[in-house]
Amino acid sequence: RVGPKPQVVSRRLWTIVLMGLDGSIALLATLIGVIARFGGTPAQVLQGPMHLALTATLPLLWVGAMFLGRSYDRRYLAAGAEQFRRVGNSAVWVLGAVAFASFVLHADFSRGFVAITIPVATALTLLGRWGARGILRKRFHRGSAMHRIVTVGGFAETEQLGSYVARNVHTGFALVGTVATDPSSDVPLDVDQLVADVRRADADTIAFVGTGRFRA
């Protein structure tokens, strides 16, 4: 059975939006750190080459750390605690990288500047992710989805999974097809037909339930 196709939220586009948001936040945090630590205007303080270099590179370093920390992983785009934890871990990596660069390159970074900038960037990034997650979940509640599932299994199991997905639309999953079989039947699973059904439903995920009953 093939269900209606929901509007799809592009994971790639959403990731690009988050990366742009994180980079902008990192730049804003450096300017806040400059003003809070040194006073005056950013233009006056950033005449020093070390702080100018940090201001120019921190957004790239910040986004790179978030990427390596897998905070843009599709499994966590609509998640809460796990996404926030990965942001926090990535912030610690950035702090360590700045400290290491300062030691190796003998860079004249102000400790107060770094101590202000990194926590501010972390706090603003967490706030930005919280707001972005709220927007994403609103789209899910309005019928959009990020993952389209076809369930394969017995009648009871597929119905149970379908009910769970329907109750948890905030996860970004939507049921677009079901391949339900009689549990007592000994008919093997037609893999070719299953692939055709998945393509027809335009799904990107197959969820097998009660897989012990199937044989190809």
Number of C-alpha atoms within 10 A of each C-alpha: 11 15 12 10 17 18 15 16 16 12 15 11 10 16 17 13 13 20 20 14 18 25 21 17 22 28 21 18 25 26 20 18 24 26 17 14 18 14 12 11 11 16 12 12 17 16 10 11 12 15 20 15 11 17 21 14 13 21 24 17 18 28 24 17 21 23 17 14 19 16 25 22 16 15 14 17 23 22 17 13 9 14 22 19 14 21 25 19 15 23 22 16 18 19 17 12 14 19 15 13 13 16 12 9 8 9 15 12 16 14 12 13 19 20 13 17 25 22 17 19 26 23 16 18 25 18 13 16 23 17 12 18 19 15 12 21 21 14 19 24 14 11 15 21 24 22 21 23 22 27 24 23 24 23 15 15 18 23 15 13 18 19 12 11 17 14 10 13 19 21 21 24 19 29 26 24 25 25 19 17 19 12 15 8 10 11 13 10 16 11 11 9 11 16 12 11 18 23 12 12 21 16 18 13 16 17 15 17 19 14 11 8 17 19 11 7
